[in-house]
Amino acid sequence: MQPKAKLSSISQLCLLLSILSGVLLGVVAFRYVNKTEVKAEAYVAQALDQIRDHYVEEIDERALAHSAIDGMLAQLDHYSILLDPTQLAQLQENAEGAFSGVGIEVDQRSGNFVVIAPINDSPAYHAGIKAGDLIDAVNNQSTADLDMNQLAELIKGQPGTDVKLTLMRTGAAEPLTVRITRAQLAIESVKARLLDDHLVHARVTKFQRSTAQELSAAVARFGKDNSVRGLILDLRNNPGGLLSSAVAVADLFLQRGVIVTTRKHRGEPAQQTFRATLNNILPNQSIAVVINAGSASAAEVVAAALQDHQRAILVGARSFGKGSVQTIMPTLGLQQTIKLTTAEYFSPQGHRINEVGVTPDVSIEESSVAADDDADLWLEAAIAELQKLNLGVE
């Protein structure tokens, strides 16, 4: 029995040594990782010290810090940018629906500037700009080496002045040149009308702070006697807007469940989960949502939520696929603000929106779009789908 006891003691000693070795290795690894992280910060600080001490001329440390932050953000996605006070004010104005410009939302993909959508009734809309157009030049200056801020500076300007855009359009043999007159824009978020057979057609141009209230009021205006039999929520060429506004709009039509989640990576636990409340409208009426390639961001959140909960039938074409979350983060001491991509949107059923888009239940060719809503095949298709759902339209 003694040899076994001795063996047991030896085994215990070996086990203890193994545990201690693991702990020590973990500490070493931890210190190594931390040292690597600190080294990166020290590396930047050392570079700043060398520039400050040895550069041939006096330096503006504030400008140098600004450029350093700009450089770091440039290594991320193109939505992450540094905003000066003027740019931040413009961003806030856009959220309120009042700004000066031509009225287009632009994304950058594969080195190209792609039009997400012209805002309805904007100068760009009336000039014939289409979702998917590539902006090749502005006032004859190539966009090849520009970043998003530089492009915006070229396009925006004083109301009443002109800007010339050179566009590449799918199916066009030659580049298109479009001259647009800039204007002071006050975007009406919701435009609603009552169609035949008591169907409400509500076109949401952009998700602003008051969009949910405006939409609710429009439906109530047409349905005072509870005669509304269905809703067509038109999100075509809606480039998005505020996430809070999208959540509030989806919440109008959902009684329970998840509206959208935000995550850093697919499969990770949700950073934020937005849920529906019981305060909804049209609880017994069917809904058709119309989307196209110009429907992006907040518009995709609403479409995906209503589709996943089978609360609406989606009609149109696959949406743009801009499903990333940007957060405004103040930068200390620089009077600058970082707009940083912090997460991605996922639908209630966990479908990724970013770079994927939302696929409609009933697909329609983009070429079917008509300028006149009265001859709009997309709208007619939405009405036909509501007919199938027995909304009293024979």
Secondary structure, DSSP 8 states (H G I E B T S, - for coil): -HHHHHHHHHHHHHHHHHHHHHHHHHHHHHHHHHHHHHHHHHHHHHHHHHHHHH-SS---HHHHHHHHHHHHHHTS-TT-EEE-HHHHHHHHHHHHTEEEE--EEEEEETTEEEEEEE-TTSHHHHTT--TT-EEEEETTEE-TT--HHHHHHHH---TT-EEEEEEE-TT-SS-EEEEEE-EEEE--SEEEEEEGGGEEEEEE--B-TTHHHHHHHHHHHH-TTS---EEEEE-TT---B-HHHHHHHHHTT-SSSEEEEEESSTTS--SEEEE--S--S-TTSEEEEEE-TT--THHHHHHHHHHHTTSEEEEES------EEEEEEEETTTTEEEEEEEEEEE-TT--B-TTT----SEE--GGG--SSGGG-HHHHHHHHHHHHTTSS--
